[in-house]
Amino acid sequence: MVSSCVWRAMMVAEMPEPQDGALLLRLEGFEGPLDLLLELARGQKVDLATISILSLVEQFLAVVEGVRVVRLELAADWLVMAAWLTWLKSRLLLPASPAEAEEGELAGEALAERLAHLQTMQRLAAWLAARPQVGQEVFIRGTPENFTDYDRSRLKLDVAGLVGAYLSARRRGGRRRIYRPKPVSFWSVKDALGRLEKLVGSLPDWTSLEQFIPQELLSPLERKAALASTLIAGLEMARHGTVRLRQEAPFGPILLRGDGQMAEDTPEEAESNQS
């Protein structure tokens, strides 16, 4: 028992330290990491018949017992790989039936998948270790901003309501829409004639046509139409000699007065009316 412990201590002293999660082995015909030995054995690039399983197990136990700080998951990976290697060695020593041969192929594929997974994890670990670390290469702000987005819309949405709104929009879009503008009731020439006949006799002097437009017409479009109708009505009444029209300046306001007030015109106004 004592000699076995001393031999294992000598093995630990002679073996290099594990690096990057790899168990380094020194066997007859091979020297390197355990995962590389498994990869070579799977590809039949190393003769497992020359590998001593006893030496492999002793070196594995020596490393696990000698290294004080070993991650549990790393030691578990080593143990699984050593067990698979031992099982492959036993396939060489014992005669295999066809069923056992098929089982061995499936086991080899599972081993290859596990090795690929292990290599991926090792590459990811190396990539993470090379990233800048907070507090060493990268320093965060002392007063970071709060970018929390709060929903203040108070909208309660569910799948049923969303589907119902979508179907309603589809039904509305499927109907043929006909443009029907809102009808506008314009002041006609007949209405303007009636209003002028009532008001023209009560006005003492020249009055702008805009004064004859009803005050209840508030829309600019309706007032323009009413002004045009009043002008046509005034021209019609002037043609019959009922009223007089006058415009003192181009684009100026059009003035209107009853024809019965012509006797009261001054000579200047009479000359202006005749012109």
C-alpha positions in Angstrom: 0.0 0.0 0.0 2.8 2.4 0.9 4.8 1.5 -2.2 1.7 2.2 -4.3 1.2 5.7 -2.8 4.9 6.4 -3.3 4.7 5.3 -6.9 1.7 7.5 -7.6 3.5 10.5 -6.0 6.5 9.9 -8.3 4.1 9.7 -11.3 2.5 13.1 -10.3 6.0 14.7 -10.0 7.0 13.4 -13.4 3.8 14.3 -15.3 3.1 17.9 -16.5 0.3 19.9 -15.0 -3.0 19.8 -16.9 -3.4 22.8 -19.1 -6.7 24.2 -20.6 -8.7 21.3 -19.2 -6.6 18.6 -20.9 -5.3 15.5 -19.1 -1.7 14.9 -20.4 -0.7 11.3 -20.6 2.7 9.6 -21.1 2.1 6.1 -22.4 4.0 3.7 -24.5 3.4 4.7 -28.1 1.6 8.0 -27.2 2.3 11.2 -25.3 -0.3 14.0 -25.2 -3.8 14.9 -24.0 -6.5 12.4 -23.3 -9.0 13.8 -25.7 -6.4 13.6 -28.5 -5.8 10.0 -27.8 -9.6 9.3 -28.0 -9.8 11.1 -31.3 -6.9 9.2 -32.8 -8.3 5.9 -31.5 -11.7 6.7 -33.1 -10.0 7.4 -36.4 -7.8 4.2 -36.0 -4.7 6.4 -36.2 -3.2 4.8 -33.1 -2.8 1.2 -32.1 -4.8 0.6 -28.9 -3.2 -2.8 -28.6 0.0 -1.1 -27.6 -1.6 1.2 -25.0 -1.5 -0.1 -21.5 -4.8 0.4 -19.8 -3.2 -0.2 -16.4 -0.8 2.6 -17.0 -3.6 4.9 -18.2 -5.7 4.2 -15.1 -2.8 4.7 -12.7 -1.8 8.0 -14.4 -5.5 9.2 -14.2 -5.7 8.3 -10.5 -2.3 10.0 -9.8 -3.4 13.2 -11.4 -6.8 13.3 -9.6 -5.2 12.6 -6.3 -2.2 14.8 -6.8 -3.8 18.0 -8.1 -5.4 19.8 -5.2 -7.7 22.1 -7.2 -9.6 20.2 -10.0 -13.0 21.3 -11.2 -15.6 18.6 -10.6 -17.0 18.8 -14.2 -13.4 18.5 -15.6 -12.6 15.4 -13.5 -16.0 13.9 -14.7 -15.0 14.5 -18.3 -11.7 12.8 -17.7 -13.4 9.9 -16.1 -15.9 9.4 -18.9 -13.1 9.6 -21.6 -10.9 7.1 -19.7 -13.9 4.8 -19.3 -14.6 5.0 -23.1 -11.0 4.3 -23.9 -11.0 1.3 -21.6 -14.2 0.1 -23.3 -12.6 0.4 -26.7 -9.5 -1.5 -25.5 -11.8 -4.3 -24.2 -13.4 -4.5 -27.7 -10.0 -5.3 -29.1 -9.2 -8.0 -26.5 -12.5 -9.8 -26.5 -14.1 -11.4 -29.5 -17.2 -9.4 -30.6 -20.4 -10.8 -32.0 -22.2 -8.9 -34.8 -24.6 -7.4 -32.3 -21.7 -6.2 -30.1 -19.9 -4.9 -33.2 -23.0 -2.7 -34.1 -23.1 -1.6 -30.5 -19.5 -0.7 -30.7 -20.1 1.5 -33.8 -22.9 3.3 -32.0 -20.7 3.8 -29.0 -18.0 5.2 -31.2 -20.4 7.7 -32.7 -21.6 8.8 -29.3 -18.0 9.2 -28.2 -17.2 11.3 -31.3 -20.2 13.5 -30.5 -19.1 14.0 -26.9 -15.6 14.8 -28.1 -16.9 17.4 -30.5 -19.1 18.9 -27.7 -16.0 19.0 -25.4 -14.0 20.8 -28.1 -16.7 23.3 -28.6 -16.9 24.0 -24.9 -13.2 24.5 -24.7 -13.2 26.9 -27.6 -16.1 28.9 -26.0 -14.2 28.9 -22.7 -11.1 30.3 -24.4 -13.2 32.9 -26.2 -14.8 34.0 -23.0 -11.5 34.2 -21.2 -10.1 36.5 -24.0 -13.0 38.9 -23.7 -12.5 42.2 -21.8 -13.6 41.8 -18.2 -15.6 44.4 -16.3 -13.4 46.1 -13.7 -10.1 45.2 -15.5 -10.2 46.2 -19.1 -13.8 47.7 -19.2 -15.2 50.0 -16.6 -18.9 50.8 -16.3 -20.4 54.2 -15.5 -20.9 55.2 -11.9 -24.4 56.5 -12.5 -25.9 54.4 -15.3 -29.0 55.7 -17.0 -32.3 54.0 -16.6 -33.6 52.9 -20.0 -36.6 51.0 -18.6 -39.6 51.4 -20.9 -42.9 51.8 -19.1 -46.2 51.1 -20.9 -48.6 54.0 -20.0 -51.1 53.5 -22.7 -53.4 51.5 -20.4 -54.4 49.4 -23.4 -55.5 45.8 -22.6 -55.0 43.6 -25.6 -55.8 39.9 -26.1 -55.7 37.5 -28.9 -59.4 37.4 -29.3 -59.7 41.2 -29.6 -56.8 41.4 -32.0 -58.4 38.7 -34.3 -61.8 40.5 -34.1 -60.3 43.8 -35.1 -58.4 42.2 -38.0 -61.6 40.6 -39.3 -63.6 43.8 -39.0 -60.9 45.7 -41.0 -60.9 43.0 -43.6 -64.7 43.2 -44.0 -64.6 47.0 -44.3 -61.8 46.8 -46.9 -63.8 44.2 -49.0 -66.7 46.5 -49.5 -66.9 48.9 -52.4 -66.8 52.4 -51.2 -68.5 55.1 -53.3 -67.4 58.7 -52.8 -70.4 60.8 -51.9 -69.4 64.4 -51.0 -71.5 66.3 -48.6 -74.1 68.3 -50.6 -73.8 72.1 -50.3 -76.9 74.3 -50.7 -75.8 77.4 -52.6 -77.8 80.6 -52.7 -79.4 80.7 -56.1 -80.0 83.7 -58.4 -83.7 83.5 -57.7 -83.1 83.9 -54.0 -80.8 86.8 -54.7 -83.4 88.6 -56.9 -86.1 88.2 -54.2 -83.8 89.7 -51.5 -82.7 92.6 -53.7 -86.3 93.5 -54.6 -87.1 93.7 -50.9 -84.0 95.6 -49.7 -83.1 97.9 -52.6 -85.9 100.4 -51.9 -85.1 100.8 -48.3 -81.4 101.7 -48.8 -80.8 105.5 -48.9 -77.4 105.4 -50.7 -75.0 103.3 -52.6 -74.5 100.0 -50.9 -71.9 97.2 -51.5 -73.2 94.0 -52.9 -71.8 92.1 -49.9 -74.4 93.9 -47.7 -77.1 92.0 -49.4 -75.7 88.5 -48.6 -77.5 86.8 -45.7 -75.5 86.8 -42.5 -76.3 83.1 -41.8 -74.0 82.1 -44.6 -70.7 81.5 -42.7 -68.8 79.2 -45.0 -66.4 81.1 -47.4 -67.5 78.9 -50.3 -71.1 79.7 -49.6 -70.5 83.4 -49.3 -68.6 83.5 -52.6 -71.4 81.7 -54.3 -74.0 84.0 -52.8 -71.9 87.1 -53.9 -71.8 85.7 -57.5 -75.6 85.1 -57.5 -76.2 88.6 -56.1 -74.1 90.1 -58.9 -76.0 88.3 -61.5 -79.3 89.3 -60.0 -78.1 93.0 -59.8 -77.1 92.9 -63.5 -80.5 91.5 -64.4 -82.3 94.2 -62.4 -80.1 96.9 -64.0 -81.0 95.6 -67.4 -84.6 96.3 -66.6 -83.8 99.7 -65.2 -84.6 98.8 -61.6 -81.2 99.5 -60.0 -77.9 101.1 -60.8 -74.5 99.4 -60.5 -71.2 101.2 -60.0 -67.5 100.2 -59.5 -65.1 103.0 -58.7 -61.8 101.1 -59.1 -60.7 97.9 -60.8 -61.3 95.0 -58.6 -63.0 97.3 -56.1 -66.3 96.7 -54.4 -69.4 96.8 -56.6 -72.0 99.3 -55.4 -75.7 99.2 -55.9 -78.6 101.7 -55.6 -82.2 101.8 -56.6 -83.1 103.6 -59.9 -85.8 105.7 -58.1 -83.0 107.7 -56.4 -81.4 109.0 -59.6 -83.2 112.4 -59.3 -81.3 113.0 -56.1 -77.9 112.5 -57.7 -75.4 115.4 -57.9 -74.1 116.4 -61.4 -70.8 114.5 -60.7 -72.7 111.3 -59.7 -75.0 111.6 -62.7 -72.0 112.0 -65.0 -70.3 109.0 -63.3 -73.5 106.9 -63.7 -73.8 107.8 -67.4 -70.2 106.9 -68.0 
